[in-house]
Amino acid sequence: MEITKRTLVLGFTNVLGQNVNLTINDPAEGLEGEVVSNVMDEIIASNALGTESPATSKVEAKYVIQQVDELELA
């Protein structure tokens, strides 16, 4: 059986200069870049990714599509 999994990965940097990713499983279809960018701005403004080393800037947003083909074992 073939399984396809789609995620949306939002990439940020934090105050320490480290990359931080937020992965969203089964994101809505057809999201526009501007909408995603605005949401990322809200995440940064709210310190939703932590107060110790909060996200300070956006790096990237991307869909990741994974296909899994299961093998039947005898």
PyMOL Python script that loads the backbone (N, CA, C, O; Angstrom):
from pymol import cmd

cmd.read_pdbstr("""\
ATOM      1  N   MET A   1       0.841  -1.175   0.000  1.00  0.00           N
ATOM      2  CA  MET A   1       0.000   0.000   0.000  1.00  0.00           C
ATOM      3  C   MET A   1       0.890   1.242   0.000  1.00  0.00           C
ATOM      4  O   MET A   1       1.867   1.326   0.744  1.00  0.00           O
ATOM      5  N   GLU A   2       0.534   2.189  -0.838  1.00  0.00           N
ATOM      6  CA  GLU A   2       1.288   3.436  -0.945  1.00  0.00           C
ATOM      7  C   GLU A   2       0.636   4.495  -0.051  1.00  0.00           C
ATOM      8  O   GLU A   2      -0.581   4.683  -0.069  1.00  0.00           O
ATOM      9  N   ILE A   3       1.466   5.173   0.724  1.00  0.00           N
ATOM     10  CA  ILE A   3       0.995   6.242   1.604  1.00  0.00           C
ATOM     11  C   ILE A   3       1.758   7.506   1.243  1.00  0.00           C
ATOM     12  O   ILE A   3       2.983   7.485   1.131  1.00  0.00           O
ATOM     13  N   THR A   4       1.037   8.608   1.060  1.00  0.00           N
ATOM     14  CA  THR A   4       1.672   9.888   0.783  1.00  0.00           C
ATOM     15  C   THR A   4       1.386  10.817   1.954  1.00  0.00           C
ATOM     16  O   THR A   4       0.236  11.004   2.350  1.00  0.00           O
ATOM     17  N   LYS A   5       2.439  11.388   2.494  1.00  0.00           N
ATOM     18  CA  LYS A   5       2.320  12.293   3.641  1.00  0.00           C
ATOM     19  C   LYS A   5       2.819  13.666   3.208  1.00  0.00           C
ATOM     20  O   LYS A   5       3.886  13.784   2.605  1.00  0.00           O
ATOM     21  N   ARG A   6       2.048  14.699   3.516  1.00  0.00           N
ATOM     22  CA  ARG A   6       2.400  16.064   3.136  1.00  0.00           C
ATOM     23  C   ARG A   6       2.507  16.911   4.400  1.00  0.00           C
ATOM     24  O   ARG A   6       1.608  16.903   5.241  1.00  0.00           O
ATOM     25  N   THR A   7       3.603  17.633   4.522  1.00  0.00           N
ATOM     26  CA  THR A   7       3.789  18.531   5.660  1.00  0.00           C
ATOM     27  C   THR A   7       4.238  19.896   5.155  1.00  0.00           C
ATOM     28  O   THR A   7       4.781  20.026   4.058  1.00  0.00           O
ATOM     29  N   LEU A   8       3.998  20.906   5.979  1.00  0.00           N
ATOM     30  CA  LEU A   8       4.481  22.252   5.711  1.00  0.00           C
ATOM     31  C   LEU A   8       5.525  22.555   6.769  1.00  0.00           C
ATOM     32  O   LEU A   8       5.241  22.483   7.965  1.00  0.00           O
ATOM     33  N   VAL A   9       6.729  22.891   6.339  1.00  0.00           N
ATOM     34  CA  VAL A   9       7.825  23.175   7.263  1.00  0.00           C
ATOM     35  C   VAL A   9       8.117  24.677   7.210  1.00  0.00           C
ATOM     36  O   VAL A   9       8.426  25.231   6.155  1.00  0.00           O
ATOM     37  N   LEU A  10       8.012  25.314   8.371  1.00  0.00           N
ATOM     38  CA  LEU A  10       8.310  26.739   8.498  1.00  0.00           C
ATOM     39  C   LEU A  10       9.655  26.868   9.196  1.00  0.00           C
ATOM     40  O   LEU A  10       9.837  26.355  10.300  1.00  0.00           O
ATOM     41  N   GLY A  11      10.592  27.549   8.557  1.00  0.00           N
ATOM     42  CA  GLY A  11      11.939  27.693   9.100  1.00  0.00           C
ATOM     43  C   GLY A  11      12.190  29.094   9.630  1.00  0.00           C
ATOM     44  O   GLY A  11      11.885  30.089   8.972  1.00  0.00           O
ATOM     45  N   PHE A  12      12.748  29.155  10.823  1.00  0.00           N
ATOM     46  CA  PHE A  12      13.053  30.421  11.496  1.00  0.00           C
ATOM     47  C   PHE A  12      14.493  30.382  11.997  1.00  0.00           C
ATOM     48  O   PHE A  12      15.100  29.313  12.057  1.00  0.00           O
ATOM     49  N   THR A  13      15.041  31.536  12.354  1.00  0.00           N
ATOM     50  CA  THR A  13      16.255  31.591  13.160  1.00  0.00           C
ATOM     51  C   THR A  13      15.874  32.221  14.489  1.00  0.00           C
ATOM     52  O   THR A  13      14.955  33.036  14.566  1.00  0.00           O
ATOM     53  N   ASN A  14      16.605  31.824  15.549  1.00  0.00           N
ATOM     54  CA  ASN A  14      16.313  32.377  16.865  1.00  0.00           C
ATOM     55  C   ASN A  14      17.389  33.374  17.270  1.00  0.00           C
ATOM     56  O   ASN A  14      18.310  33.646  16.501  1.00  0.00           O
ATOM     57  N   VAL A  15      17.273  33.918  18.478  1.00  0.00           N
ATOM     58  CA  VAL A  15      18.210  34.954  18.935  1.00  0.00           C
ATOM     59  C   VAL A  15      19.637  34.441  19.036  1.00  0.00           C
ATOM     60  O   VAL A  15      20.577  35.235  19.050  1.00  0.00           O
ATOM     61  N   LEU A  16      19.817  33.122  19.105  1.00  0.00           N
ATOM     62  CA  LEU A  16      21.155  32.522  19.172  1.00  0.00           C
ATOM     63  C   LEU A  16      21.717  32.238  17.784  1.00  0.00           C
ATOM     64  O   LEU A  16      22.832  31.734  17.658  1.00  0.00           O
ATOM     65  N   GLY A  17      20.948  32.560  16.738  1.00  0.00           N
ATOM     66  CA  GLY A  17      21.386  32.293  15.371  1.00  0.00           C
ATOM     67  C   GLY A  17      21.164  30.858  14.930  1.00  0.00           C
ATOM     68  O   GLY A  17      21.672  30.446  13.887  1.00  0.00           O
ATOM     69  N   GLN A  18      20.418  30.096  15.703  1.00  0.00           N
ATOM     70  CA  GLN A  18      20.139  28.697  15.369  1.00  0.00           C
ATOM     71  C   GLN A  18      18.876  28.598  14.532  1.00  0.00           C
ATOM     72  O   GLN A  18      17.969  29.423  14.649  1.00  0.00           O
ATOM     73  N   ASN A  19      18.830  27.580  13.689  1.00  0.00           N
ATOM     74  CA  ASN A  19      17.630  27.331  12.896  1.00  0.00           C
ATOM     75  C   ASN A  19      16.617  26.567  13.728  1.00  0.00           C
ATOM     76  O   ASN A  19      16.966  25.634  14.452  1.00  0.00           O
ATOM     77  N   VAL A  20      15.358  26.972  13.619  1.00  0.00           N
ATOM     78  CA  VAL A  20      14.262  26.313  14.317  1.00  0.00           C
ATOM     79  C   VAL A  20      13.184  26.034  13.282  1.00  0.00           C
ATOM     80  O   VAL A  20      12.785  26.933  12.541  1.00  0.00           O
ATOM     81  N   ASN A  21      12.709  24.791  13.226  1.00  0.00           N
ATOM     82  CA  ASN A  21      11.663  24.420  12.274  1.00  0.00           C
ATOM     83  C   ASN A  21      10.377  24.098  13.003  1.00  0.00           C
ATOM     84  O   ASN A  21      10.384  23.488  14.072  1.00  0.00           O
ATOM     85  N   LEU A  22       9.283  24.515  12.413  1.00  0.00           N
ATOM     86  CA  LEU A  22       7.951  24.169  12.886  1.00  0.00           C
ATOM     87  C   LEU A  22       7.315  23.365  11.764  1.00  0.00           C
ATOM     88  O   LEU A  22       7.184  23.858  10.643  1.00  0.00           O
ATOM     89  N   THR A  23       6.919  22.128  12.055  1.00  0.00           N
ATOM     90  CA  THR A  23       6.343  21.244  11.050  1.00  0.00           C
ATOM     91  C   THR A  23       4.851  21.096  11.294  1.00  0.00           C
ATOM     92  O   THR A  23       4.416  20.781  12.402  1.00  0.00           O
ATOM     93  N   ILE A  24       4.079  21.325  10.251  1.00  0.00           N
ATOM     94  CA  ILE A  24       2.626  21.221  10.327  1.00  0.00           C
ATOM     95  C   ILE A  24       2.192  20.037   9.469  1.00  0.00           C
ATOM     96  O   ILE A  24       2.413  20.028   8.258  1.00  0.00           O
ATOM     97  N   ASN A  25       1.577  19.044  10.097  1.00  0.00           N
ATOM     98  CA  ASN A  25       1.083  17.869   9.383  1.00  0.00           C
ATOM     99  C   ASN A  25      -0.240  18.178   8.705  1.00  0.00           C
ATOM    100  O   ASN A  25      -1.069  18.905   9.252  1.00  0.00           O
ATOM    101  N   ASP A  26      -0.438  17.630   7.522  1.00  0.00           N
ATOM    102  CA  ASP A  26      -1.665  17.785   6.750  1.00  0.00           C
ATOM    103  C   ASP A  26      -2.116  19.245   6.642  1.00  0.00           C
ATOM    104  O   ASP A  26      -3.227  19.577   7.053  1.00  0.00           O
ATOM    105  N   PRO A  27      -1.270  20.114   6.095  1.00  0.00           N
ATOM    106  CA  PRO A  27      -1.653  21.521   5.963  1.00  0.00           C
ATOM    107  C   PRO A  27      -2.773  21.695   4.934  1.00  0.00           C
ATOM    108  O   PRO A  27      -3.001  20.828   4.090  1.00  0.00           O
ATOM    109  N   ALA A  28      -3.456  22.819   5.022  1.00  0.00           N
ATOM    110  CA  ALA A  28      -4.504  23.131   4.048  1.00  0.00           C
ATOM    111  C   ALA A  28      -3.900  23.207   2.650  1.00  0.00           C
ATOM    112  O   ALA A  28      -2.734  23.562   2.478  1.00  0.00           O
ATOM    113  N   GLU A  29      -4.706  22.871   1.671  1.00  0.00           N
ATOM    114  CA  GLU A  29      -4.274  22.934   0.275  1.00  0.00           C
ATOM    115  C   GLU A  29      -4.274  24.381  -0.217  1.00  0.00           C
ATOM    116  O   GLU A  29      -5.080  25.195   0.234  1.00  0.00           O
ATOM    117  N   GLY A  30      -3.376  24.695  -1.132  1.00  0.00           N
ATOM    118  CA  GLY A  30      -3.396  25.965  -1.842  1.00  0.00           C
ATOM    119  C   GLY A  30      -3.030  27.194  -1.027  1.00  0.00           C
ATOM    120  O   GLY A  30      -3.487  28.293  -1.344  1.00  0.00           O
ATOM    121  N   LEU A  31      -2.230  27.044   0.001  1.00  0.00           N
ATOM    122  CA  LEU A  31      -1.824  28.211   0.785  1.00  0.00           C
ATOM    123  C   LEU A  31      -0.921  29.110  -0.046  1.00  0.00           C
ATOM    124  O   LEU A  31       0.001  28.631  -0.705  1.00  0.00           O
ATOM    125  N   GLU A  32      -1.182  30.397  -0.016  1.00  0.00           N
ATOM    126  CA  GLU A  32      -0.375  31.380  -0.736  1.00  0.00           C
ATOM    127  C   GLU A  32       0.836  31.773   0.108  1.00  0.00           C
ATOM    128  O   GLU A  32       0.758  31.773   1.336  1.00  0.00           O
ATOM    129  N   GLY A  33       1.934  32.101  -0.529  1.00  0.00           N
ATOM    130  CA  GLY A  33       3.147  32.495   0.160  1.00  0.00           C
ATOM    131  C   GLY A  33       2.942  33.679   1.090  1.00  0.00           C
ATOM    132  O   GLY A  33       3.507  33.723   2.182  1.00  0.00           O
ATOM    133  N   GLU A  34       2.134  34.638   0.657  1.00  0.00           N
ATOM    134  CA  GLU A  34       1.878  35.829   1.474  1.00  0.00           C
ATOM    135  C   GLU A  34       1.159  35.470   2.772  1.00  0.00           C
ATOM    136  O   GLU A  34       1.463  36.023   3.829  1.00  0.00           O
ATOM    137  N   VAL A  35       0.206  34.542   2.689  1.00  0.00           N
ATOM    138  CA  VAL A  35      -0.533  34.097   3.879  1.00  0.00           C
ATOM    139  C   VAL A  35       0.413  33.401   4.852  1.00  0.00           C
ATOM    140  O   VAL A  35       0.390  33.671   6.052  1.00  0.00           O
ATOM    141  N   VAL A  36       1.241  32.508   4.328  1.00  0.00           N
ATOM    142  CA  VAL A  36       2.197  31.789   5.172  1.00  0.00           C
ATOM    143  C   VAL A  36       3.185  32.764   5.804  1.00  0.00           C
ATOM    144  O   VAL A  36       3.511  32.632   6.984  1.00  0.00           O
ATOM    145  N   SER A  37       3.656  33.723   5.049  1.00  0.00           N
ATOM    146  CA  SER A  37       4.588  34.722   5.563  1.00  0.00           C
ATOM    147  C   SER A  37       3.963  35.531   6.699  1.00  0.00           C
ATOM    148  O   SER A  37       4.619  35.799   7.705  1.00  0.00           O
ATOM    149  N   ASN A  38       2.700  35.920   6.541  1.00  0.00           N
ATOM    150  CA  ASN A  38       2.008  36.667   7.586  1.00  0.00           C
ATOM    151  C   ASN A  38       1.850  35.842   8.859  1.00  0.00           C
ATOM    152  O   ASN A  38       2.012  36.362   9.964  1.00  0.00           O
ATOM    153  N   VAL A  39       1.536  34.567   8.707  1.00  0.00           N
ATOM    154  CA  VAL A  39       1.417  33.681   9.863  1.00  0.00           C
ATOM    155  C   VAL A  39       2.771  33.538  10.553  1.00  0.00           C
ATOM    156  O   VAL A  39       2.845  33.531  11.782  1.00  0.00           O
ATOM    157  N   MET A  40       3.832  33.423   9.771  1.00  0.00           N
ATOM    158  CA  MET A  40       5.176  33.321  10.359  1.00  0.00           C
ATOM    159  C   MET A  40       5.515  34.586  11.149  1.00  0.00           C
ATOM    160  O   MET A  40       6.137  34.507  12.208  1.00  0.00           O
ATOM    161  N   ASP A  41       5.108  35.757  10.637  1.00  0.00           N
ATOM    162  CA  ASP A  41       5.308  37.011  11.369  1.00  0.00           C
ATOM    163  C   ASP A  41       4.570  36.983  12.710  1.00  0.00           C
ATOM    164  O   ASP A  41       5.098  37.438  13.724  1.00  0.00           O
ATOM    165  N   GLU A  42       3.347  36.445  12.707  1.00  0.00           N
ATOM    166  CA  GLU A  42       2.570  36.345  13.940  1.00  0.00           C
ATOM    167  C   GLU A  42       3.226  35.391  14.938  1.00  0.00           C
ATOM    168  O   GLU A  42       3.219  35.645  16.143  1.00  0.00           O
ATOM    169  N   ILE A  43       3.787  34.299  14.436  1.00  0.00           N
ATOM    170  CA  ILE A  43       4.480  33.346  15.308  1.00  0.00           C
ATOM    171  C   ILE A  43       5.676  34.030  15.965  1.00  0.00           C
ATOM    172  O   ILE A  43       5.902  33.872  17.165  1.00  0.00           O
ATOM    173  N   ILE A  44       6.434  34.781  15.188  1.00  0.00           N
ATOM    174  CA  ILE A  44       7.589  35.503  15.727  1.00  0.00           C
ATOM    175  C   ILE A  44       7.131  36.517  16.781  1.00  0.00           C
ATOM    176  O   ILE A  44       7.706  36.586  17.867  1.00  0.00           O
ATOM    177  N   ALA A  45       6.103  37.299  16.462  1.00  0.00           N
ATOM    178  CA  ALA A  45       5.625  38.350  17.369  1.00  0.00           C
ATOM    179  C   ALA A  45       5.079  37.787  18.673  1.00  0.00           C
ATOM    180  O   ALA A  45       5.168  38.442  19.711  1.00  0.00           O
ATOM    181  N   SER A  46       4.520  36.591  18.639  1.00  0.00           N
ATOM    182  CA  SER A  46       3.903  36.004  19.830  1.00  0.00           C
ATOM    183  C   SER A  46       4.871  35.210  20.701  1.00  0.00           C
ATOM    184  O   SER A  46       4.499  34.751  21.781  1.00  0.00           O
ATOM    185  N   ASN A  47       6.125  35.043  20.234  1.00  0.00           N
ATOM    186  CA  ASN A  47       7.103  34.199  20.943  1.00  0.00           C
ATOM    187  C   ASN A  47       6.590  32.774  21.125  1.00  0.00           C
ATOM    188  O   ASN A  47       6.909  32.117  22.116  1.00  0.00           O
ATOM    189  N   ALA A  48       5.801  32.302  20.175  1.00  0.00           N
ATOM    190  CA  ALA A  48       5.198  30.976  20.272  1.00  0.00           C
ATOM    191  C   ALA A  48       6.229  29.845  20.249  1.00  0.00           C
ATOM    192  O   ALA A  48       5.925  28.730  20.674  1.00  0.00           O
ATOM    193  N   LEU A  49       7.431  30.113  19.764  1.00  0.00           N
ATOM    194  CA  LEU A  49       8.452  29.066  19.703  1.00  0.00           C
ATOM    195  C   LEU A  49       9.394  29.106  20.894  1.00  0.00           C
ATOM    196  O   LEU A  49      10.441  28.459  20.875  1.00  0.00           O
ATOM    197  N   GLY A  50       9.041  29.850  21.924  1.00  0.00           N
ATOM    198  CA  GLY A  50       9.834  29.851  23.148  1.00  0.00           C
ATOM    199  C   GLY A  50      10.284  31.233  23.560  1.00  0.00           C
ATOM    200  O   GLY A  50      10.552  32.090  22.718  1.00  0.00           O
ATOM    201  N   THR A  51      10.365  31.445  24.867  1.00  0.00           N
ATOM    202  CA  THR A  51      10.786  32.742  25.381  1.00  0.00           C
ATOM    203  C   THR A  51      12.267  32.782  25.727  1.00  0.00           C
ATOM    204  O   THR A  51      12.861  33.858  25.785  1.00  0.00           O
ATOM    205  N   GLU A  52      12.870  31.619  25.958  1.00  0.00           N
ATOM    206  CA  GLU A  52      14.305  31.559  26.277  1.00  0.00           C
ATOM    207  C   GLU A  52      15.156  31.999  25.082  1.00  0.00           C
ATOM    208  O   GLU A  52      16.090  32.787  25.227  1.00  0.00           O
ATOM    209  N   SER A  53      14.818  31.480  23.909  1.00  0.00           N
ATOM    210  CA  SER A  53      15.528  31.858  22.680  1.00  0.00           C
ATOM    211  C   SER A  53      14.498  31.961  21.553  1.00  0.00           C
ATOM    212  O   SER A  53      14.431  31.092  20.684  1.00  0.00           O
ATOM    213  N   PRO A  54      13.697  33.032  21.575  1.00  0.00           N
ATOM    214  CA  PRO A  54      12.601  33.163  20.602  1.00  0.00           C
ATOM    215  C   PRO A  54      13.091  33.327  19.165  1.00  0.00           C
ATOM    216  O   PRO A  54      14.211  33.766  18.903  1.00  0.00           O
ATOM    217  N   ALA A  55      12.200  32.953  18.251  1.00  0.00           N
ATOM    218  CA  ALA A  55      12.482  33.138  16.829  1.00  0.00           C
ATOM    219  C   ALA A  55      12.519  34.632  16.528  1.00  0.00           C
ATOM    220  O   ALA A  55      11.715  35.406  17.048  1.00  0.00           O
ATOM    221  N   THR A  56      13.465  35.021  15.682  1.00  0.00           N
ATOM    222  CA  THR A  56      13.614  36.435  15.359  1.00  0.00           C
ATOM    223  C   THR A  56      13.415  36.740  13.877  1.00  0.00           C
ATOM    224  O   THR A  56      13.121  37.878  13.514  1.00  0.00           O
ATOM    225  N   SER A  57      13.572  35.732  13.019  1.00  0.00           N
ATOM    226  CA  SER A  57      13.394  35.991  11.589  1.00  0.00           C
ATOM    227  C   SER A  57      12.960  34.731  10.848  1.00  0.00           C
ATOM    228  O   SER A  57      13.164  33.607  11.304  1.00  0.00           O
ATOM    229  N   LYS A  58      12.350  34.967   9.679  1.00  0.00           N
ATOM    230  CA  LYS A  58      11.909  33.875   8.812  1.00  0.00           C
ATOM    231  C   LYS A  58      13.065  33.466   7.909  1.00  0.00           C
ATOM    232  O   LYS A  58      13.837  34.306   7.447  1.00  0.00           O
ATOM    233  N   VAL A  59      13.171  32.177   7.666  1.00  0.00           N
ATOM    234  CA  VAL A  59      14.197  31.666   6.763  1.00  0.00           C
ATOM    235  C   VAL A  59      13.558  31.079   5.508  1.00  0.00           C
ATOM    236  O   VAL A  59      13.947  31.410   4.388  1.00  0.00           O
ATOM    237  N   GLU A  60      12.574  30.204   5.708  1.00  0.00           N
ATOM    238  CA  GLU A  60      11.952  29.539   4.565  1.00  0.00           C
ATOM    239  C   GLU A  60      10.628  28.911   4.959  1.00  0.00           C
ATOM    240  O   GLU A  60      10.336  28.718   6.139  1.00  0.00           O
ATOM    241  N   ALA A  61       9.843  28.601   3.958  1.00  0.00           N
ATOM    242  CA  ALA A  61       8.622  27.825   4.123  1.00  0.00           C
ATOM    243  C   ALA A  61       8.575  26.873   2.937  1.00  0.00           C
ATOM    244  O   ALA A  61       8.776  27.272   1.790  1.00  0.00           O
ATOM    245  N   LYS A  62       8.307  25.611   3.234  1.00  0.00           N
ATOM    246  CA  LYS A  62       8.299  24.644   2.130  1.00  0.00           C
ATOM    247  C   LYS A  62       7.363  23.485   2.448  1.00  0.00           C
ATOM    248  O   LYS A  62       7.163  23.113   3.605  1.00  0.00           O
ATOM    249  N   TYR A  63       6.799  22.929   1.382  1.00  0.00           N
ATOM    250  CA  TYR A  63       6.038  21.699   1.502  1.00  0.00           C
ATOM    251  C   TYR A  63       7.016  20.545   1.362  1.00  0.00           C
ATOM    252  O   TYR A  63       7.905  20.568   0.511  1.00  0.00           O
ATOM    253  N   VAL A  64       6.842  19.542   2.203  1.00  0.00           N
ATOM    254  CA  VAL A  64       7.629  18.319   2.099  1.00  0.00           C
ATOM    255  C   VAL A  64       6.637  17.188   1.852  1.00  0.00           C
ATOM    256  O   VAL A  64       5.713  16.971   2.636  1.00  0.00           O
ATOM    257  N   ILE A  65       6.842  16.478   0.758  1.00  0.00           N
ATOM    258  CA  ILE A  65       5.958  15.380   0.396  1.00  0.00           C
ATOM    259  C   ILE A  65       6.745  14.083   0.460  1.00  0.00           C
ATOM    260  O   ILE A  65       7.774  13.925  -0.197  1.00  0.00           O
ATOM    261  N   GLN A  66       6.238  13.160   1.268  1.00  0.00           N
ATOM    262  CA  GLN A  66       6.909  11.883   1.482  1.00  0.00           C
ATOM    263  C   GLN A  66       6.009  10.765   0.987  1.00  0.00           C
ATOM    264  O   GLN A  66       4.827  10.707   1.327  1.00  0.00           O
ATOM    265  N   GLN A  67       6.574   9.888   0.189  1.00  0.00           N
ATOM    266  CA  GLN A  67       5.825   8.729  -0.292  1.00  0.00           C
ATOM    267  C   GLN A  67       6.425   7.477   0.325  1.00  0.00           C
ATOM    268  O   GLN A  67       7.635   7.259   0.281  1.00  0.00           O
ATOM    269  N   VAL A  68       5.562   6.669   0.892  1.00  0.00           N
ATOM    270  CA  VAL A  68       6.015   5.425   1.533  1.00  0.00           C
ATOM    271  C   VAL A  68       5.342   4.260   0.818  1.00  0.00           C
ATOM    272  O   VAL A  68       4.117   4.225   0.704  1.00  0.00           O
ATOM    273  N   ASP A  69       6.130   3.315   0.342  1.00  0.00           N
ATOM    274  CA  ASP A  69       5.623   2.096  -0.271  1.00  0.00           C
ATOM    275  C   ASP A  69       5.933   0.941   0.665  1.00  0.00           C
ATOM    276  O   ASP A  69       7.095   0.593   0.875  1.00  0.00           O
ATOM    277  N   GLU A  70       4.880   0.348   1.226  1.00  0.00           N
ATOM    278  CA  GLU A  70       5.078  -0.761   2.142  1.00  0.00           C
ATOM    279  C   GLU A  70       5.336  -2.043   1.354  1.00  0.00           C
ATOM    280  O   GLU A  70       4.771  -2.257   0.282  1.00  0.00           O
ATOM    281  N   LEU A  71       6.189  -2.877   1.904  1.00  0.00           N
ATOM    282  CA  LEU A  71       6.496  -4.169   1.303  1.00  0.00           C
ATOM    283  C   LEU A  71       5.752  -5.248   2.070  1.00  0.00           C
ATOM    284  O   LEU A  71       5.667  -5.215   3.298  1.00  0.00           O
ATOM    285  N   GLU A  72       5.223  -6.190   1.334  1.00  0.00           N
ATOM    286  CA  GLU A  72       4.549  -7.324   1.961  1.00  0.00           C
ATOM    287  C   GLU A  72       5.592  -8.359   2.338  1.00  0.00           C
ATOM    288  O   GLU A  72       6.377  -8.789   1.494  1.00  0.00           O
ATOM    289  N   LEU A  73       5.604  -8.755   3.583  1.00  0.00           N
ATOM    290  CA  LEU A  73       6.559  -9.753   4.043  1.00  0.00           C
ATOM    291  C   LEU A  73       5.927 -11.145   3.945  1.00  0.00           C
ATOM    292  O   LEU A  73       4.747 -11.330   4.242  1.00  0.00           O
ATOM    293  N   ALA A  74       6.733 -12.106   3.525  1.00  0.00           N
ATOM    294  CA  ALA A  74       6.229 -13.472   3.380  1.00  0.00           C
ATOM    295  C   ALA A  74       6.170 -14.178   4.710  1.00  0.00           C
ATOM    296  O   ALA A  74       5.768 -15.340   4.775  1.00  0.00           O
TER     297      ALA A  74
END
""", "prot")
cmd.dss("prot")
cmd.show_as("cartoon", "prot")
cmd.util.cbc("prot")
cmd.orient("prot")
